[in-house]
Amino acid sequence: MKLVLFVSLVIFTFSCTQKGFSVISKNIERKCTDGNWKGISFHELRTKLYNKGRLNFVSSDNDTLFVLENYEIESGTYFSRIWNAKDDLNYSYNSNSFSFDQPKLFTDYTLQLVQKWDIATIRKEESLNARSIPVKYINATRISIVNKEVFIECIKFKEFFKLERDR
């Protein structure tokens, strides 16, 4: 009887955690993206990764999670980095397949600015050093989980690069 109760408790806890992640991911989608997107959503990709156990480092209690995402229209490839203080995951997704062996998807400087949530410097860099053609946009999200309460902030900015600093 104790074993059945224990197994039930574990399954219940796991399903709540999975449901909690899915709700957070869907809220990111609602708050931080344009509702006109007709392709696969980053929410769907995050959910697939979570269900495959690739996001086990994400905590549902007292955590700050950062997400960088962009879509390359020329190749139809999704790029993302998800990280917190414990771990990170870089991935690309194309043709129904994930790849985790990508080199750095975003510059160290971009990661630092997002982790500091330095919006003023991001906007300055965007105006001075965003020169790619076609223009590539990055969606950055900061998710703060404090005592199981979730706060989501997001910013969309043009990808910036300065050769002397970012190579």
Residue frames as a rotation matrix with the C-alpha (Angstrom) as fourth column:
MET 1
0.568 0.823 0.000 0.00
0.823 -0.568 0.000 0.00
0.000 0.000 -1.000 0.00
LYS 2
0.441 -0.487 -0.754 2.82
0.143 -0.791 0.595 2.40
-0.886 -0.370 -0.279 0.88
LEU 3
-0.620 -0.700 0.353 4.49
0.418 0.085 0.904 1.62
-0.663 0.709 0.240 -2.47
VAL 4
-0.109 0.677 0.728 1.29
0.977 -0.061 0.202 2.43
0.181 0.734 -0.655 -4.40
LEU 5
0.802 0.397 -0.446 0.93
0.520 -0.832 0.193 5.70
-0.295 -0.387 -0.874 -2.49
PHE 6
0.032 -0.895 -0.445 4.58
0.129 -0.437 0.890 6.61
-0.991 -0.086 0.102 -3.14
VAL 7
-0.672 -0.251 0.697 4.32
0.674 0.184 0.716 5.84
-0.308 0.950 0.046 -6.88
SER 8
0.324 0.873 0.365 1.09
0.931 -0.363 0.043 7.86
0.170 0.326 -0.930 -7.11
LEU 9
0.700 -0.118 -0.705 2.78
0.289 -0.855 0.431 10.79
-0.653 -0.505 -0.564 -5.38
VAL 10
-0.406 -0.913 -0.039 5.79
0.236 -0.146 0.961 10.65
-0.883 0.381 0.275 -7.74
ILE 11
-0.477 0.300 0.826 3.55
0.878 0.119 0.464 10.50
0.041 0.946 -0.321 -10.82
PHE 12
0.639 0.762 -0.102 1.42
0.769 -0.636 0.068 13.37
-0.013 -0.122 -0.992 -9.51
THR 13
0.387 -0.586 -0.712 4.50
0.150 -0.722 0.675 15.50
-0.910 -0.368 -0.191 -8.78
PHE 14
-0.645 -0.664 0.380 6.01
0.448 0.074 0.891 14.78
-0.619 0.744 0.249 -12.20
SER 15
-0.161 0.657 0.737 2.77
0.965 -0.052 0.257 15.62
0.207 0.752 -0.626 -14.02
CYS 16
0.777 0.413 -0.476 2.40
0.536 -0.829 0.157 18.88
-0.330 -0.377 -0.866 -12.10
THR 17
-0.043 -0.881 -0.471 5.96
0.107 -0.472 0.875 19.85
-0.993 -0.013 0.115 -12.94
GLN 18
-0.702 -0.177 0.690 5.42
0.662 0.197 0.723 19.01
-0.264 0.964 -0.021 -16.60
LYS 19
0.297 0.892 0.341 2.14
0.933 -0.348 0.097 20.91
0.205 0.289 -0.935 -16.63
GLY 20
0.618 -0.113 -0.778 3.80
0.374 -0.828 0.418 23.84
-0.691 -0.550 -0.469 -14.85
PHE 21
-0.506 -0.858 -0.086 6.55
0.248 -0.240 0.938 24.03
-0.826 0.453 0.334 -17.45
SER 22
-0.498 0.387 0.776 4.03
0.864 0.141 0.484 23.85
0.078 0.911 -0.405 -20.28
VAL 23
0.624 0.758 -0.190 2.00
0.778 -0.625 0.063 26.70
-0.071 -0.187 -0.980 -18.77
ILE 24
0.266 -0.623 -0.735 5.12
0.143 -0.729 0.670 28.85
-0.953 -0.284 -0.105 -18.35
SER 25
-0.716 -0.578 0.391 6.21
0.420 0.090 0.903 28.09
-0.557 0.811 0.179 -21.92
LYS 26
-0.097 0.779 0.619 2.76
0.972 -0.060 0.228 28.94
0.215 0.624 -0.752 -23.30
ASN 27
0.732 0.341 -0.589 2.75
0.529 -0.830 0.177 32.21
-0.429 -0.441 -0.788 -21.34
ILE 28
-0.302 -0.883 -0.360 6.13
0.165 -0.420 0.892 33.08
-0.939 0.210 0.272 -22.89
GLU 29
-0.671 0.100 0.735 4.58
0.737 0.194 0.647 32.45
-0.078 0.976 -0.204 -26.30
ARG 30
0.368 0.921 0.126 1.57
0.921 -0.380 0.090 34.66
0.131 0.083 -0.988 -25.54
LYS 31
0.723 -0.058 -0.688 3.52
0.339 -0.839 0.426 37.51
-0.602 -0.541 -0.587 -23.99
CYS 32
0.047 -0.922 -0.384 6.67
-0.120 -0.387 0.914 37.57
-0.992 0.003 -0.129 -26.09
THR 33
-0.785 -0.374 0.495 5.82
0.401 0.303 0.865 36.66
-0.473 0.877 -0.088 -29.67
ASP 34
-0.660 0.532 -0.529 3.80
-0.732 -0.614 0.296 38.01
-0.167 0.583 0.795 -32.54
GLY 35
-0.151 0.709 0.689 0.51
-0.269 0.641 -0.719 36.17
-0.951 -0.294 0.094 -32.86
ASN 36
0.540 0.395 -0.743 0.81
-0.772 -0.119 -0.624 36.05
-0.335 0.911 0.241 -36.67
TRP 37
-0.538 -0.839 -0.081 3.36
-0.813 0.491 0.313 33.20
-0.223 0.234 -0.946 -36.78
LYS 38
0.525 0.791 -0.315 2.03
-0.851 0.501 -0.159 30.22
0.032 0.352 0.936 -38.75
GLY 39
-0.025 -0.622 -0.783 4.96
-0.439 0.710 -0.550 27.78
0.898 0.330 -0.291 -38.39
ILE 40
0.276 -0.030 -0.961 6.00
0.711 0.679 0.183 25.55
0.646 -0.734 0.209 -35.52
SER 41
0.764 0.047 0.643 6.18
-0.292 -0.864 0.410 27.65
0.575 -0.501 -0.647 -32.39
PHE 42
-0.388 -0.914 0.123 9.10
-0.453 0.073 -0.889 27.85
0.803 -0.400 -0.442 -29.99
HIS 43
-0.033 0.480 0.877 6.58
-0.982 0.146 -0.117 26.77
-0.184 -0.865 0.466 -27.33
GLU 44
0.905 0.380 -0.194 6.11
-0.419 0.877 -0.235 23.49
0.081 0.294 0.952 -29.20
LEU 45
0.293 -0.882 -0.368 9.89
-0.095 0.356 -0.929 23.03
0.951 0.308 0.020 -29.43
ARG 46
-0.465 -0.443 0.766 10.43
-0.770 -0.225 -0.597 23.82
0.437 -0.868 -0.237 -25.73
THR 47
0.383 0.707 0.594 7.69
-0.883 0.468 0.011 21.35
-0.270 -0.529 0.804 -24.81
LYS 48
0.852 -0.136 -0.505 9.26
-0.166 0.846 -0.507 18.61
0.496 0.516 0.698 -26.95
LEU 49
-0.148 -0.989 0.028 12.65
-0.247 0.009 -0.969 19.24
0.958 -0.150 -0.245 -25.33
TYR 50
-0.296 0.111 0.949 11.14
-0.950 -0.133 -0.281 19.20
0.095 -0.985 0.145 -21.84
ASN 51
0.716 0.668 0.203 9.31
-0.677 0.735 -0.033 15.94
-0.172 -0.114 0.979 -22.53
LYS 52
0.686 -0.550 -0.476 12.56
0.030 0.675 -0.737 14.40
0.727 0.491 0.480 -23.81
GLY 53
0.791 -0.344 -0.507 14.31
0.591 0.213 0.778 15.35
-0.159 -0.915 0.372 -20.54
ARG 54
0.018 -0.836 0.548 16.63
0.831 -0.292 -0.473 17.90
0.555 0.464 0.690 -22.15
LEU 55
-0.102 0.008 0.995 15.50
-0.224 -0.975 -0.015 20.68
0.969 -0.224 0.101 -19.77
ASN 56
0.402 0.252 -0.880 15.83
0.650 0.599 0.468 18.80
0.645 -0.760 0.077 -16.47
PHE 57
-0.610 -0.725 -0.319 17.93
0.753 -0.407 -0.517 21.65
0.245 -0.556 0.794 -15.06
VAL 58
-0.479 0.533 0.698 14.89
-0.228 -0.843 0.487 23.96
0.848 0.074 0.525 -15.04
SER 59
-0.882 0.155 -0.444 13.51
0.470 0.329 -0.819 24.33
0.020 -0.931 -0.363 -11.52
SER 60
-0.066 0.937 0.343 9.90
0.566 -0.248 0.786 25.10
0.822 0.246 -0.514 -10.70
ASP 61
0.842 0.317 -0.436 10.87
0.534 -0.378 0.756 26.88
0.075 -0.870 -0.488 -7.50
ASN 62
0.728 -0.525 -0.441 13.16
-0.133 -0.739 0.660 29.93
-0.673 -0.422 -0.608 -7.13
ASP 63
-0.097 -0.724 0.683 14.96
0.794 0.358 0.492 30.02
-0.600 0.590 0.540 -10.46
THR 64
0.332 0.150 -0.931 15.80
-0.455 -0.840 -0.297 32.56
-0.826 0.522 -0.211 -13.14
LEU 65
0.044 -0.184 0.982 15.74
0.688 0.718 0.104 31.19
-0.724 0.671 0.158 -16.63
PHE 66
-0.118 -0.149 -0.982 16.94
-0.526 -0.829 0.189 33.00
-0.843 0.538 0.019 -19.76
VAL 67
0.208 0.245 0.947 15.90
0.647 0.692 -0.322 32.19
-0.734 0.679 -0.015 -23.31
LEU 68
-0.333 -0.272 -0.903 17.26
-0.565 -0.709 0.422 33.48
-0.755 0.650 0.082 -26.61
GLU 69
0.005 0.415 0.910 15.42
0.560 0.752 -0.347 32.48
-0.828 0.511 -0.229 -29.77
ASN 70
-0.175 0.090 -0.980 15.55
-0.689 -0.722 0.057 33.37
-0.703 0.686 0.188 -33.43
TYR 71
0.436 0.414 0.799 14.36
0.358 0.735 -0.576 31.94
-0.826 0.537 0.172 -36.71
GLU 72
-0.588 -0.674 -0.447 16.38
-0.257 -0.369 0.893 32.01
-0.767 0.640 0.043 -39.91
ILE 73
0.399 0.901 -0.171 13.89
-0.420 0.014 -0.907 32.37
-0.815 0.433 0.384 -42.71
GLU 74
0.078 -0.441 -0.894 16.40
-0.997 -0.010 -0.082 31.52
0.027 0.898 -0.440 -45.45
SER 75
-0.761 -0.465 -0.453 17.04
-0.458 0.879 -0.133 28.01
0.460 0.106 -0.882 -44.14
GLY 76
0.304 0.941 -0.147 13.88
-0.411 0.269 0.871 27.50
0.859 -0.204 0.469 -42.08
THR 77
-0.210 -0.505 -0.837 16.00
0.564 0.637 -0.526 26.86
0.799 -0.582 0.151 -39.00
TYR 78
0.843 0.430 0.323 15.07
-0.089 -0.481 0.872 27.67
0.530 -0.764 -0.367 -35.41
PHE 79
-0.273 -0.939 -0.210 17.91
0.302 0.124 -0.945 28.57
0.914 -0.321 0.250 -33.02
SER 80
0.714 0.536 0.451 17.70
-0.254 -0.402 0.880 28.80
0.653 -0.742 -0.151 -29.25
ARG 81
-0.584 -0.752 -0.305 19.68
0.157 0.265 -0.952 28.90
0.797 -0.603 -0.037 -26.05
ILE 82
0.650 0.732 0.204 18.00
-0.181 -0.112 0.977 28.24
0.738 -0.672 0.060 -22.71
TRP 83
-0.296 -0.839 -0.457 20.01
0.403 0.325 -0.856 28.63
0.866 -0.437 0.242 -19.51
ASN 84
0.903 0.357 0.241 20.04
-0.071 -0.430 0.900 29.30
0.425 -0.829 -0.363 -15.80
ALA 85
0.402 -0.791 0.462 22.80
-0.916 -0.353 0.193 29.38
0.010 -0.500 -0.866 -13.17
LYS 86
0.318 -0.215 0.923 23.05
-0.381 0.863 0.332 25.56
-0.868 -0.458 0.193 -13.19
ASP 87
-0.363 -0.345 0.865 23.15
0.520 0.696 0.496 24.60
-0.773 0.630 -0.073 -16.86
ASP 88
-0.174 0.314 -0.933 22.31
-0.689 -0.716 -0.112 25.51
-0.704 0.623 0.341 -20.44
LEU 89
-0.009 0.195 0.981 21.00
0.583 0.798 -0.153 24.03
-0.813 0.570 -0.120 -23.66
ASN 90
-0.380 -0.117 -0.918 21.84
-0.664 -0.656 0.359 25.22
-0.643 0.746 0.171 -27.18
TYR 91
-0.271 0.276 0.922 19.86
0.493 0.863 -0.113 23.76
-0.827 0.424 -0.370 -30.04
SER 92
-0.671 0.254 -0.696 18.78
-0.694 -0.544 0.471 24.23
-0.259 0.799 0.542 -33.60
TYR 93
-0.217 0.694 0.687 15.73
0.192 0.720 -0.667 22.68
-0.957 -0.013 -0.289 -35.20
ASN 94
-0.289 0.140 -0.947 15.14
-0.896 -0.389 0.216 22.06
-0.338 0.911 0.237 -38.88
SER 95
-0.229 0.272 -0.934 13.22
-0.704 0.617 0.353 19.48
0.673 0.738 0.050 -40.91
ASN 96
0.736 0.677 -0.011 11.66
-0.441 0.491 0.752 17.88
0.514 -0.548 0.660 -37.81
SER 97
0.487 -0.648 -0.586 15.06
0.681 0.702 -0.211 17.28
0.548 -0.296 0.783 -36.24
PHE 98
0.972 -0.236 0.022 16.93
-0.182 -0.681 0.709 18.77
-0.152 -0.693 -0.705 -33.29
SER 99
0.348 -0.933 -0.088 20.66
0.467 0.254 -0.847 19.37
0.812 0.254 0.525 -33.37
PHE 100
0.987 0.000 -0.163 22.61
0.152 -0.353 0.923 19.97
-0.057 -0.936 -0.348 -30.17
ASP 101
0.260 -0.964 0.047 26.13
0.848 0.251 0.467 20.14
-0.462 -0.081 0.883 -31.58
GLN 102
0.720 0.076 0.690 25.95
0.494 -0.754 -0.433 23.70
0.487 0.653 -0.580 -32.85
PRO 103
-0.539 -0.839 -0.069 28.81
0.719 -0.417 -0.556 26.09
0.438 -0.350 0.828 -32.18
LYS 104
-0.687 0.273 -0.673 27.91
0.403 -0.627 -0.666 29.20
-0.604 -0.729 0.321 -30.23
LEU 105
-0.091 0.768 0.634 24.56
0.989 -0.006 0.149 30.37
0.118 0.640 -0.759 -31.51
PHE 106
0.878 0.333 0.345 24.78
0.268 -0.938 0.221 33.78
0.397 -0.102 -0.912 -29.86
THR 107
0.009 -0.948 0.318 27.79
0.023 -0.317 -0.948 35.88
1.000 0.016 0.019 -28.91
ASP 108
-0.328 -0.234 -0.915 29.15
0.883 0.270 -0.385 35.89
0.337 -0.934 0.118 -25.36
TYR 109
-0.997 -0.070 0.012 28.48
0.064 -0.954 -0.293 39.62
0.032 -0.291 0.956 -25.20
THR 110
-0.334 0.942 -0.008 24.82
-0.492 -0.167 0.855 39.13
0.804 0.290 0.519 -26.13
LEU 111
0.114 0.340 -0.934 24.52
0.528 0.775 0.347 36.45
0.841 -0.533 -0.091 -23.43
GLN 112
-0.685 -0.457 -0.568 26.09
0.720 -0.308 -0.621 38.77
0.109 -0.835 0.540 -20.83
LEU 113
-0.909 0.357 0.215 23.75
-0.339 -0.933 0.118 41.65
0.243 0.034 0.969 -21.67
VAL 114
-0.012 0.947 -0.322 20.69
-0.311 0.303 0.901 39.43
0.950 0.111 0.291 -21.54
GLN 115
-0.041 -0.042 -0.998 21.77
0.754 0.654 -0.059 37.83
0.655 -0.755 0.005 -18.27
LYS 116
-0.875 -0.266 -0.403 22.22
0.465 -0.692 -0.553 41.31
-0.132 -0.672 0.729 -16.74
TRP 117
0.151 0.952 0.268 18.94
0.981 -0.111 -0.158 42.28
-0.121 0.287 -0.950 -18.44
ASP 118
-0.412 -0.458 -0.787 20.68
0.319 -0.882 0.346 45.47
-0.853 -0.108 0.510 -19.61
ILE 119
0.396 0.728 0.559 18.01
0.803 0.021 -0.596 46.74
-0.445 0.685 -0.576 -22.00
ALA 120
0.789 -0.110 -0.604 19.65
-0.209 -0.973 -0.096 50.16
-0.577 0.202 -0.791 -22.49
THR 121
-0.251 -0.959 -0.129 22.94
-0.567 0.038 0.823 48.63
-0.785 0.280 -0.553 -23.70
ILE 122
-0.340 0.221 0.914 21.12
0.609 0.792 0.035 46.08
-0.716 0.569 -0.405 -25.87
ARG 123
0.731 0.676 0.094 19.26
0.538 -0.485 -0.690 48.96
-0.420 0.555 -0.718 -27.59
LYS 124
0.500 -0.646 -0.578 22.51
-0.567 -0.748 0.346 50.90
-0.655 0.155 -0.739 -27.99
GLU 125
-0.525 -0.723 0.449 24.30
-0.170 0.606 0.777 47.89
-0.834 0.332 -0.441 -29.51
GLU 126
0.059 0.667 0.743 21.32
0.755 0.457 -0.470 47.24
-0.653 0.589 -0.477 -31.77
SER 127
0.903 0.332 -0.273 21.47
0.117 -0.801 -0.587 50.79
-0.413 0.499 -0.762 -33.17
LEU 128
0.346 -0.860 -0.375 25.28
-0.774 -0.488 0.403 50.77
-0.530 0.151 -0.834 -33.60
ASN 129
-0.597 -0.800 0.060 26.12
-0.700 0.556 0.448 47.19
-0.392 0.225 -0.892 -34.60
ALA 130
0.015 0.649 0.760 23.09
0.187 0.745 -0.640 45.52
-0.982 0.152 -0.110 -36.19
ARG 131
-0.179 -0.220 -0.959 24.12
-0.784 -0.557 0.274 45.31
-0.594 0.801 -0.072 -39.81
SER 132
-0.751 -0.124 0.649 23.11
0.165 0.916 0.366 41.87
-0.639 0.382 -0.667 -41.04
ILE 133
-0.194 0.686 -0.701 21.08
-0.937 -0.341 -0.074 41.64
-0.290 0.643 0.709 -44.21
PRO 134
0.103 0.877 0.470 18.43
0.103 -0.479 0.872 40.45
0.989 -0.042 -0.140 -44.00
VAL 135
-0.315 -0.150 0.937 17.91
-0.816 -0.461 -0.348 41.81
0.484 -0.875 0.023 -40.51
LYS 136
-0.272 0.189 -0.944 17.81
0.343 0.935 0.089 39.01
0.899 -0.299 -0.319 -37.93
TYR 137
0.119 0.412 0.903 15.75
-0.745 -0.564 0.356 39.47
0.656 -0.716 0.240 -34.81
ILE 138
-0.704 -0.322 -0.633 16.36
0.218 0.750 -0.625 37.78
0.676 -0.578 -0.457 -31.48
ASN 139
0.474 0.813 0.339 13.67
-0.305 -0.209 0.929 37.26
0.826 -0.544 0.149 -28.87
ALA 140
-0.717 -0.674 -0.178 15.09
0.007 0.249 -0.969 37.35
0.697 -0.696 -0.174 -25.35
THR 141
0.470 0.879 0.085 13.08
-0.198 0.011 0.980 36.27
0.860 -0.478 0.179 -22.34
ARG 142
-0.795 -0.578 0.182 13.82
-0.305 0.122 -0.944 36.33
0.524 -0.807 -0.273 -18.64
ILE 143
0.339 0.876 -0.344 11.64
-0.079 0.391 0.917 34.09
0.937 -0.284 0.202 -16.50
SER 144
-0.713 -0.501 0.490 11.91
-0.506 -0.116 -0.855 34.61
0.485 -0.858 -0.171 -12.75
ILE 145
0.256 0.741 -0.621 10.31
0.130 0.610 0.781 32.00
0.958 -0.281 0.059 -10.52
VAL 146
-0.766 -0.427 0.481 10.08
-0.364 -0.329 -0.872 33.14
0.530 -0.842 0.097 -6.91
ASN 147
-0.767 0.459 0.449 8.18
-0.299 0.362 -0.883 30.96
-0.568 -0.811 -0.140 -4.45
LYS 148
-0.546 0.472 0.692 6.40
0.689 0.723 0.051 29.34
-0.476 0.505 -0.720 -7.41
GLU 149
0.601 0.651 -0.463 5.21
0.219 -0.691 -0.689 32.73
-0.769 0.313 -0.558 -8.72
VAL 150
-0.085 -0.600 0.795 6.32
0.931 0.236 0.278 33.36
-0.354 0.764 0.539 -12.32
PHE 151
0.475 0.105 -0.874 7.41
-0.093 -0.981 -0.168 36.71
-0.875 0.161 -0.457 -13.78
ILE 152
0.150 -0.363 0.920 8.07
0.911 0.411 0.014 36.92
-0.383 0.836 0.392 -17.53
GLU 153
0.401 -0.122 -0.908 9.90
-0.247 -0.969 0.021 39.78
-0.882 0.216 -0.419 -19.26
CYS 154
0.252 -0.317 0.914 10.80
0.827 0.561 -0.034 39.90
-0.502 0.765 0.404 -22.92
ILE 155
0.225 -0.256 -0.940 12.56
-0.414 -0.898 0.146 42.02
-0.882 0.357 -0.308 -25.48
LYS 156
0.650 -0.069 0.757 12.93
0.679 0.501 -0.537 41.67
-0.342 0.863 0.372 -29.24
PHE 157
0.464 -0.563 -0.684 16.05
-0.373 -0.824 0.426 43.17
-0.804 0.057 -0.592 -30.77
LYS 158
0.862 -0.262 -0.434 18.13
-0.407 0.153 -0.901 43.11
0.302 0.953 0.025 -33.93
GLU 159
0.740 -0.669 -0.063 21.11
0.647 0.684 0.338 40.77
-0.183 -0.291 0.939 -33.83
PHE 160
0.863 -0.505 -0.024 24.28
-0.502 -0.851 -0.156 42.81
0.058 0.146 -0.988 -33.32
PHE 161
0.706 -0.700 0.106 27.89
0.688 0.714 0.127 41.93
-0.165 -0.017 0.986 -33.95
LYS 162
0.800 -0.589 -0.115 31.18
-0.597 -0.801 -0.054 43.78
-0.061 0.112 -0.992 -33.61
LEU 163
0.712 -0.489 -0.504 34.11
-0.017 0.705 -0.709 41.89
0.702 0.513 0.494 -35.15
GLU 164
-0.244 -0.909 0.338 36.77
-0.421 -0.214 -0.881 43.09
0.873 -0.358 -0.331 -32.70
ARG 165
-0.409 0.160 0.899 34.71
-0.912 -0.026 -0.410 41.99
-0.042 -0.987 0.156 -29.72
ASP 166
0.321 0.837 0.444 32.49
-0.796 0.492 -0.352 39.11
-0.513 -0.241 0.824 -30.85
ARG 167
0.285 -0.185 -0.941 34.60
-0.766 0.546 -0.339 36.74
0.576 0.817 0.014 -32.94
